[in-house]
Amino acid sequence: MDIIAGILLVAGFLWLTFKLWLYNIFISPFSNFEVFWVLTPVYIGMLLAELFQEKRGTSMGNAISNSVVVLWGGIDFLRLTVNAIGHGESGWHLWVRLSIALAIIGYGIFIIIAGLRAKSLIKHVGRIREVSYCIIIFAPLYYAGSTLTLEYLFGAVVYFPIFYFTLEFVDMFLPDPKAFVMDAKEGAEQRVDAPSAQNTPQPRTRPAPPQSGMLLNIQPAQRRGFIAPSSNMPAQHPQQHPQQHLQQGWSQGPLPQNPPPQNPPPQGRPPYHRRHQQPPPSS
């Protein structure tokens, strides 16, 4: 009996908090004109962004833009709380409201800093449904004078996944708008037309010929007289204009394959081993 009573108690608490959560999400914004005036642009912006921008997730740029919603909403929550304290109101609920406002402002600043540092985490924590939920669920607490209770805070935290996955489920079954399809197609074409520089093949170039070695092969041949120097070649040292000597020397013709020796020995003279051969000893 104790177990059944405990289960019924927990189920009753969950049902109470769930009804309060539904009231704060769907009924309270339309029952108070001030709350309706504040949350109308938040609801419209969230629905349009979910349909045309974040149907398949969000980007870092969109996440940074979404941070303005929670940042400005948190600043306004803080303004109302400070005004209430200044008018003489007191109580622990004011300090809890102050803490919630500062936490929402910190959430917006975190998204901005993480986006400037290109942290991919903001693609998951900076979606429009998340930042809008922070303003929608706590707006009745600041604008309609709702009582801050444990059930209120429990429902705001525990039932957030219902809000998140309900929008995800709706996005899955709604057809893609033409504007969303066109933007996705243009983005895919830009990624195909602009490949990364690392994957672009570099043109192959032929290495330059070793000019110093060619110059060494040409200059001795010119000195030996086998390649006639050009008439336009200046009478300067070859080392001063190596490229000019190289072009002019090769223009006269190729080097002979087997050049004759410069000083051939006379034909009538005996070879070296005969001239220096010792005479046979006399008997």
C-alpha atoms as a printed R data frame, in Angstrom:
    type eleno elety resid chain resno       x      y       z
1   ATOM     1    CA   MET     A     1   0.000  0.000   0.000
2   ATOM     2    CA   ASP     A     2   2.845  2.382   0.775
3   ATOM     3    CA   ILE     A     3   4.362  1.790  -2.657
4   ATOM     4    CA   ILE     A     4   1.058  2.431  -4.404
5   ATOM     5    CA   ALA     A     5   0.513  5.561  -2.354
6   ATOM     6    CA   GLY     A     6   3.984  6.806  -3.270
7   ATOM     7    CA   ILE     A     7   3.373  6.159  -6.954
8   ATOM     8    CA   LEU     A     8   0.063  8.012  -6.829
9   ATOM     9    CA   LEU     A     9   1.694 10.911  -5.027
10  ATOM    10    CA   VAL     A    10   4.441 11.195  -7.636
11  ATOM    11    CA   ALA     A    11   1.949 10.864 -10.488
12  ATOM    12    CA   GLY     A    12  -0.220 13.618  -8.954
13  ATOM    13    CA   PHE     A    13   2.795 15.912  -8.617
14  ATOM    14    CA   LEU     A    14   3.839 15.269 -12.206
15  ATOM    15    CA   TRP     A    15   0.322 15.931 -13.472
16  ATOM    16    CA   LEU     A    16   0.079 19.158 -11.469
17  ATOM    17    CA   THR     A    17   3.389 20.460 -12.767
18  ATOM    18    CA   PHE     A    18   2.519 19.415 -16.317
19  ATOM    19    CA   LYS     A    19  -0.765 21.367 -16.241
20  ATOM    20    CA   LEU     A    20   1.053 24.403 -14.855
21  ATOM    21    CA   TRP     A    21   3.649 24.092 -17.587
22  ATOM    22    CA   LEU     A    22   0.985 23.927 -20.313
23  ATOM    23    CA   TYR     A    23  -0.704 26.979 -18.820
24  ATOM    24    CA   ASN     A    24   2.526 28.997 -18.831
25  ATOM    25    CA   ILE     A    25   3.311 27.999 -22.424
26  ATOM    26    CA   PHE     A    26  -0.033 28.248 -24.207
27  ATOM    27    CA   ILE     A    27  -2.601 30.015 -21.996
28  ATOM    28    CA   SER     A    28  -0.813 32.667 -19.977
29  ATOM    29    CA   PRO     A    29   0.625 34.509 -23.028
30  ATOM    30    CA   PHE     A    30  -2.932 35.042 -24.348
31  ATOM    31    CA   SER     A    31  -4.663 35.799 -21.043
32  ATOM    32    CA   ASN     A    32  -2.551 38.828 -20.180
33  ATOM    33    CA   PHE     A    33  -2.131 41.623 -22.721
34  ATOM    34    CA   GLU     A    34   1.325 42.656 -21.507
35  ATOM    35    CA   VAL     A    35   2.625 39.090 -21.766
36  ATOM    36    CA   PHE     A    36   0.952 38.724 -25.165
37  ATOM    37    CA   TRP     A    37   2.561 41.958 -26.383
38  ATOM    38    CA   VAL     A    38   6.022 40.776 -25.315
39  ATOM    39    CA   LEU     A    39   5.794 37.154 -26.486
40  ATOM    40    CA   THR     A    40   4.064 37.669 -29.848
41  ATOM    41    CA   PRO     A    41   7.288 38.575 -31.724
42  ATOM    42    CA   VAL     A    42   9.078 35.754 -29.920
43  ATOM    43    CA   TYR     A    43   6.528 33.170 -31.083
44  ATOM    44    CA   ILE     A    44   6.398 34.502 -34.653
45  ATOM    45    CA   GLY     A    45  10.182 34.700 -34.946
46  ATOM    46    CA   MET     A    46  10.578 31.171 -33.586
47  ATOM    47    CA   LEU     A    47   8.045 29.658 -35.999
48  ATOM    48    CA   LEU     A    48   9.469 31.437 -39.049
49  ATOM    49    CA   ALA     A    49  13.045 30.547 -38.127
50  ATOM    50    CA   GLU     A    50  12.114 26.901 -37.535
51  ATOM    51    CA   LEU     A    51  10.393 26.725 -40.904
52  ATOM    52    CA   PHE     A    52  12.791 28.674 -43.138
53  ATOM    53    CA   GLN     A    53  16.207 28.565 -41.446
54  ATOM    54    CA   GLU     A    54  16.592 25.819 -38.857
55  ATOM    55    CA   LYS     A    55  14.518 23.044 -40.343
56  ATOM    56    CA   ARG     A    56  17.687 20.927 -40.698
57  ATOM    57    CA   GLY     A    57  19.652 22.456 -37.851
58  ATOM    58    CA   THR     A    58  21.308 25.823 -37.437
59  ATOM    59    CA   SER     A    59  24.598 27.481 -38.319
60  ATOM    60    CA   MET     A    60  26.993 29.464 -36.188
61  ATOM    61    CA   GLY     A    61  25.768 32.727 -37.675
62  ATOM    62    CA   ASN     A    62  22.145 31.937 -36.851
63  ATOM    63    CA   ALA     A    63  23.101 30.840 -33.336
64  ATOM    64    CA   ILE     A    64  24.902 34.134 -32.688
65  ATOM    65    CA   SER     A    65  21.861 36.018 -33.984
66  ATOM    66    CA   ASN     A    66  19.581 33.955 -31.735
67  ATOM    67    CA   SER     A    67  21.596 34.983 -28.706
68  ATOM    68    CA   VAL     A    68  20.098 38.472 -28.975
69  ATOM    69    CA   VAL     A    69  16.699 37.024 -27.966
70  ATOM    70    CA   VAL     A    70  17.866 35.698 -24.601
71  ATOM    71    CA   LEU     A    71  20.316 38.540 -24.018
72  ATOM    72    CA   TRP     A    72  17.730 41.278 -24.442
73  ATOM    73    CA   GLY     A    73  15.005 39.269 -22.703
74  ATOM    74    CA   GLY     A    74  17.289 38.659 -19.720
75  ATOM    75    CA   ILE     A    75  18.162 42.350 -19.533
76  ATOM    76    CA   ASP     A    76  14.472 43.240 -19.463
77  ATOM    77    CA   PHE     A    77  13.826 40.617 -16.771
78  ATOM    78    CA   LEU     A    78  16.638 42.172 -14.762
79  ATOM    79    CA   ARG     A    79  15.163 45.646 -15.239
80  ATOM    80    CA   LEU     A    80  11.784 44.587 -13.890
81  ATOM    81    CA   THR     A    81  13.347 42.834 -10.908
82  ATOM    82    CA   VAL     A    82  15.541 45.804  -9.977
83  ATOM    83    CA   ASN     A    83  12.533 48.122 -10.260
84  ATOM    84    CA   ALA     A    84  10.532 45.863  -7.935
85  ATOM    85    CA   ILE     A    85  13.339 45.882  -5.375
86  ATOM    86    CA   GLY     A    86  13.608 49.647  -5.690
87  ATOM    87    CA   HIS     A    87   9.903 50.048  -4.977
88  ATOM    88    CA   GLY     A    88  10.299 48.328  -1.647
89  ATOM    89    CA   GLU     A    89   9.312 44.771  -2.462
90  ATOM    90    CA   SER     A    90  11.191 42.037  -0.640
91  ATOM    91    CA   GLY     A    91  11.227 38.302  -0.339
92  ATOM    92    CA   TRP     A    92  13.176 35.295  -1.468
93  ATOM    93    CA   HIS     A    93  11.230 35.104  -4.749
94  ATOM    94    CA   LEU     A    94  12.797 38.430  -5.854
95  ATOM    95    CA   TRP     A    95  16.291 37.021  -5.412
96  ATOM    96    CA   VAL     A    96  15.310 33.914  -7.342
97  ATOM    97    CA   ARG     A    97  13.979 36.104 -10.149
98  ATOM    98    CA   LEU     A    98  17.216 38.081 -10.053
99  ATOM    99    CA   SER     A    99  19.220 34.846 -10.318
100 ATOM   100    CA   ILE     A   100  17.109 33.625 -13.258
101 ATOM   101    CA   ALA     A   101  17.558 36.940 -15.095
102 ATOM   102    CA   LEU     A   102  21.340 36.863 -14.595
103 ATOM   103    CA   ALA     A   103  21.484 33.220 -15.734
104 ATOM   104    CA   ILE     A   104  19.593 34.060 -18.938
105 ATOM   105    CA   ILE     A   105  21.934 37.005 -19.620
106 ATOM   106    CA   GLY     A   106  24.935 34.723 -19.046
107 ATOM   107    CA   TYR     A   107  23.443 32.196 -21.457
108 ATOM   108    CA   GLY     A   108  23.255 34.836 -24.196
109 ATOM   109    CA   ILE     A   109  26.819 36.049 -23.550
110 ATOM   110    CA   PHE     A   110  28.078 32.450 -23.650
111 ATOM   111    CA   ILE     A   111  26.540 31.905 -27.095
112 ATOM   112    CA   ILE     A   112  28.140 35.089 -28.438
113 ATOM   113    CA   ILE     A   113  31.614 34.276 -27.080
114 ATOM   114    CA   ALA     A   114  31.445 30.650 -28.248
115 ATOM   115    CA   GLY     A   115  30.349 31.822 -31.692
116 ATOM   116    CA   LEU     A   116  33.243 34.269 -31.962
117 ATOM   117    CA   ARG     A   117  35.591 31.412 -31.053
118 ATOM   118    CA   ALA     A   118  33.917 29.149 -33.659
119 ATOM   119    CA   LYS     A   119  32.813 26.523 -31.136
120 ATOM   120    CA   SER     A   120  30.511 23.971 -32.763
121 ATOM   121    CA   LEU     A   121  28.679 23.574 -29.450
122 ATOM   122    CA   ILE     A   122  26.518 26.625 -30.195
123 ATOM   123    CA   LYS     A   123  24.871 24.716 -33.053
124 ATOM   124    CA   HIS     A   124  23.225 22.568 -30.371
125 ATOM   125    CA   VAL     A   125  22.636 25.090 -27.563
126 ATOM   126    CA   GLY     A   126  21.905 28.200 -29.644
127 ATOM   127    CA   ARG     A   127  18.896 27.110 -31.702
128 ATOM   128    CA   ILE     A   128  15.915 29.410 -31.890
129 ATOM   129    CA   ARG     A   129  13.646 26.954 -30.077
130 ATOM   130    CA   GLU     A   130  15.978 26.886 -27.078
131 ATOM   131    CA   VAL     A   131  16.496 30.620 -26.688
132 ATOM   132    CA   SER     A   132  12.792 31.288 -27.268
133 ATOM   133    CA   TYR     A   133  11.818 28.745 -24.622
134 ATOM   134    CA   CYS     A   134  13.828 30.613 -21.984
135 ATOM   135    CA   ILE     A   135  11.808 33.770 -22.628
136 ATOM   136    CA   ILE     A   136   8.408 32.103 -23.099
137 ATOM   137    CA   ILE     A   137   8.485 29.978 -19.956
138 ATOM   138    CA   PHE     A   138   9.674 32.758 -17.618
139 ATOM   139    CA   ALA     A   139   7.814 35.733 -19.111
140 ATOM   140    CA   PRO     A   140   4.628 35.186 -17.031
141 ATOM   141    CA   LEU     A   141   6.809 35.274 -13.935
142 ATOM   142    CA   TYR     A   142   7.963 38.831 -14.674
143 ATOM   143    CA   TYR     A   143   5.118 40.396 -16.682
144 ATOM   144    CA   ALA     A   144   1.966 38.714 -15.305
145 ATOM   145    CA   GLY     A   145   2.989 38.459 -11.673
146 ATOM   146    CA   SER     A   146   2.811 34.656 -11.549
147 ATOM   147    CA   THR     A   147   3.808 33.049  -8.307
148 ATOM   148    CA   LEU     A   148   7.212 31.444  -8.304
149 ATOM   149    CA   THR     A   149   6.873 27.963  -6.826
150 ATOM   150    CA   LEU     A   150   8.780 24.729  -6.849
151 ATOM   151    CA   GLU     A   151   6.245 23.281  -9.271
152 ATOM   152    CA   TYR     A   152   6.880 26.198 -11.629
153 ATOM   153    CA   LEU     A   153  10.644 25.665 -11.709
154 ATOM   154    CA   PHE     A   154  10.287 21.871 -11.866
155 ATOM   155    CA   GLY     A   155   8.005 22.034 -14.909
156 ATOM   156    CA   ALA     A   156  10.212 24.597 -16.671
157 ATOM   157    CA   VAL     A   157  13.220 22.269 -16.470
158 ATOM   158    CA   VAL     A   158  11.737 18.765 -16.707
159 ATOM   159    CA   TYR     A   159   9.247 19.349 -19.536
160 ATOM   160    CA   PHE     A   160  11.607 21.219 -21.841
161 ATOM   161    CA   PRO     A   161  12.327 18.048 -23.912
162 ATOM   162    CA   ILE     A   162   8.596 17.841 -24.724
163 ATOM   163    CA   PHE     A   163   8.722 21.344 -26.163
164 ATOM   164    CA   TYR     A   164  11.950 20.599 -28.066
165 ATOM   165    CA   PHE     A   165  10.947 17.316 -29.686
166 ATOM   166    CA   THR     A   166   7.438 18.521 -30.483
167 ATOM   167    CA   LEU     A   167   8.951 21.149 -32.767
168 ATOM   168    CA   GLU     A   168  11.329 18.537 -34.152
169 ATOM   169    CA   PHE     A   169   8.416 16.242 -34.936
170 ATOM   170    CA   VAL     A   170   6.504 19.052 -36.659
171 ATOM   171    CA   ASP     A   171   9.569 19.948 -38.774
172 ATOM   172    CA   MET     A   172   9.893 16.348 -39.931
173 ATOM   173    CA   PHE     A   173   6.378 16.157 -41.357
174 ATOM   174    CA   LEU     A   174   5.934 19.668 -42.709
175 ATOM   175    CA   PRO     A   175   6.944 20.050 -46.380
176 ATOM   176    CA   ASP     A   176  10.040 22.091 -47.106
177 ATOM   177    CA   PRO     A   177   9.228 25.639 -48.263
178 ATOM   178    CA   LYS     A   178  10.481 26.714 -51.684
179 ATOM   179    CA   ALA     A   179  12.712 29.365 -50.127
180 ATOM   180    CA   PHE     A   180  14.372 26.741 -47.894
181 ATOM   181    CA   VAL     A   181  14.913 24.376 -50.836
182 ATOM   182    CA   MET     A   182  16.385 27.164 -52.976
183 ATOM   183    CA   ASP     A   183  18.783 28.264 -50.230
184 ATOM   184    CA   ALA     A   184  19.911 24.674 -49.653
185 ATOM   185    CA   LYS     A   185  20.485 24.173 -53.393
186 ATOM   186    CA   GLU     A   186  22.503 27.367 -53.740
187 ATOM   187    CA   GLY     A   187  24.628 26.423 -50.750
188 ATOM   188    CA   ALA     A   188  25.368 23.002 -52.254
189 ATOM   189    CA   GLU     A   189  26.355 24.574 -55.592
190 ATOM   190    CA   GLN     A   190  28.722 26.990 -53.889
191 ATOM   191    CA   ARG     A   191  30.413 24.154 -52.030
192 ATOM   192    CA   VAL     A   192  30.894 22.259 -55.311
193 ATOM   193    CA   ASP     A   193  32.156 25.280 -57.286
194 ATOM   194    CA   ALA     A   194  34.621 26.359 -54.613
195 ATOM   195    CA   PRO     A   195  36.791 23.339 -53.701
196 ATOM   196    CA   SER     A   196  39.408 23.697 -51.057
197 ATOM   197    CA   ALA     A   197  42.856 24.807 -52.044
198 ATOM   198    CA   GLN     A   198  44.374 21.605 -50.684
199 ATOM   199    CA   ASN     A   199  42.474 19.439 -53.168
200 ATOM   200    CA   THR     A   200  43.285 21.655 -56.191
201 ATOM   201    CA   PRO     A   201  46.030 20.010 -58.309
202 ATOM   202    CA   GLN     A   202  49.058 22.196 -58.772
203 ATOM   203    CA   PRO     A   203  50.529 22.594 -62.308
204 ATOM   204    CA   ARG     A   204  53.699 20.629 -62.947
205 ATOM   205    CA   THR     A   205  56.679 22.680 -64.051
206 ATOM   206    CA   ARG     A   206  59.811 21.459 -65.786
207 ATOM   207    CA   PRO     A   207  62.988 22.125 -63.796
208 ATOM   208    CA   ALA     A   208  65.467 24.587 -65.260
209 ATOM   209    CA   PRO     A   209  68.564 23.072 -66.965
210 ATOM   210    CA   PRO     A   210  71.846 23.194 -65.055
211 ATOM   211    CA   GLN     A   211  73.339 26.286 -66.675
212 ATOM   212    CA   SER     A   212  76.601 26.105 -64.784
213 ATOM   213    CA   GLY     A   213  77.419 22.639 -66.150
214 ATOM   214    CA   MET     A   214  76.505 23.615 -69.707
215 ATOM   215    CA   LEU     A   215  78.683 26.704 -69.430
216 ATOM   216    CA   LEU     A   216  81.655 24.637 -68.341
217 ATOM   217    CA   ASN     A   217  81.194 22.374 -71.357
218 ATOM   218    CA   ILE     A   218  80.903 25.261 -73.814
219 ATOM   219    CA   GLN     A   219  83.703 27.583 -72.711
220 ATOM   220    CA   PRO     A   220  86.607 25.098 -73.078
221 ATOM   221    CA   ALA     A   221  85.292 24.186 -76.503
222 ATOM   222    CA   GLN     A   222  85.307 27.838 -77.511
223 ATOM   223    CA   ARG     A   223  88.878 28.235 -76.243
224 ATOM   224    CA   ARG     A   224  89.961 25.176 -78.227
225 ATOM   225    CA   GLY     A   225  88.448 26.665 -81.372
226 ATOM   226    CA   PHE     A   226  85.817 24.028 -82.088
227 ATOM   227    CA   ILE     A   227  82.895 26.486 -81.593
228 ATOM   228    CA   ALA     A   228  83.353 29.827 -83.240
229 ATOM   229    CA   PRO     A   229  82.255 32.668 -80.975
230 ATOM   230    CA   SER     A   230  79.536 34.904 -82.270
231 ATOM   231    CA   SER     A   231  80.522 38.200 -83.782
232 ATOM   232    CA   ASN     A   232  78.145 40.014 -81.414
233 ATOM   233    CA   MET     A   233  79.636 38.458 -78.296
234 ATOM   234    CA   PRO     A   234  81.277 41.120 -76.124
235 ATOM   235    CA   ALA     A   235  84.902 40.642 -75.277
236 ATOM   236    CA   GLN     A   236  84.365 40.196 -71.576
237 ATOM   237    CA   HIS     A   237  85.092 37.532 -69.090
238 ATOM   238    CA   PRO     A   238  82.667 34.600 -69.478
239 ATOM   239    CA   GLN     A   239  81.762 34.670 -65.820
240 ATOM   240    CA   GLN     A   240  80.297 38.177 -66.101
241 ATOM   241    CA   HIS     A   241  77.508 37.222 -68.540
242 ATOM   242    CA   PRO     A   242  77.056 33.460 -68.318
243 ATOM   243    CA   GLN     A   243  73.558 33.401 -69.815
244 ATOM   244    CA   GLN     A   244  74.569 35.494 -72.828
245 ATOM   245    CA   HIS     A   245  77.646 33.325 -73.506
246 ATOM   246    CA   LEU     A   246  75.496 30.253 -73.112
247 ATOM   247    CA   GLN     A   247  72.945 31.393 -75.712
248 ATOM   248    CA   GLN     A   248  75.542 32.680 -78.204
249 ATOM   249    CA   GLY     A   249  77.769 29.627 -77.874
250 ATOM   250    CA   TRP     A   250  74.988 27.149 -78.485
251 ATOM   251    CA   SER     A   251  73.701 29.206 -81.438
252 ATOM   252    CA   GLN     A   252  76.787 28.354 -83.493
253 ATOM   253    CA   GLY     A   253  76.101 24.633 -83.469
254 ATOM   254    CA   PRO     A   254  76.438 21.580 -81.264
255 ATOM   255    CA   LEU     A   255  79.733 20.340 -79.901
256 ATOM   256    CA   PRO     A   256  81.521 17.664 -81.943
257 ATOM   257    CA   GLN     A   257  81.116 14.186 -80.594
258 ATOM   258    CA   ASN     A   258  84.857 13.191 -80.775
259 ATOM   259    CA   PRO     A   259  86.995 16.353 -81.075
260 ATOM   260    CA   PRO     A   260  90.608 15.758 -82.261
261 ATOM   261    CA   PRO     A   261  93.451 16.527 -79.838
262 ATOM   262    CA   GLN     A   262  94.738 20.095 -79.861
263 ATOM   263    CA   ASN     A   263  98.482 19.217 -80.334
264 ATOM   264    CA   PRO     A   264  98.756 15.870 -82.114
265 ATOM   265    CA   PRO     A   265 102.248 14.321 -82.169
266 ATOM   266    CA   PRO     A   266 104.167 14.457 -85.508
267 ATOM   267    CA   GLN     A   267 103.715 11.488 -87.770
268 ATOM   268    CA   GLY     A   268 107.444 10.760 -88.237
269 ATOM   269    CA   ARG     A   269 108.291 10.582 -84.608
270 ATOM   270    CA   PRO     A   270 108.328  7.095 -82.997
271 ATOM   271    CA   PRO     A   271 106.038  6.346 -80.170
272 ATOM   272    CA   TYR     A   272 107.049  6.967 -76.628
273 ATOM   273    CA   HIS     A   273 107.763  3.372 -75.675
274 ATOM   274    CA   ARG     A   274 110.099  2.931 -78.680
275 ATOM   275    CA   ARG     A   275 112.015  6.127 -78.068
276 ATOM   276    CA   HIS     A   276 112.715  5.280 -74.450
277 ATOM   277    CA   GLN     A   277 113.348  1.600 -74.930
278 ATOM   278    CA   GLN     A   278 116.829  0.637 -73.671
279 ATOM   279    CA   PRO     A   279 119.200 -0.930 -76.244
280 ATOM   280    CA   PRO     A   280 120.034 -4.572 -75.817
281 ATOM   281    CA   PRO     A   281 123.271 -5.277 -73.949
282 ATOM   282    CA   SER     A   282 126.356 -5.851 -76.140
283 ATOM   283    CA   SER     A   283 127.817 -9.244 -76.161
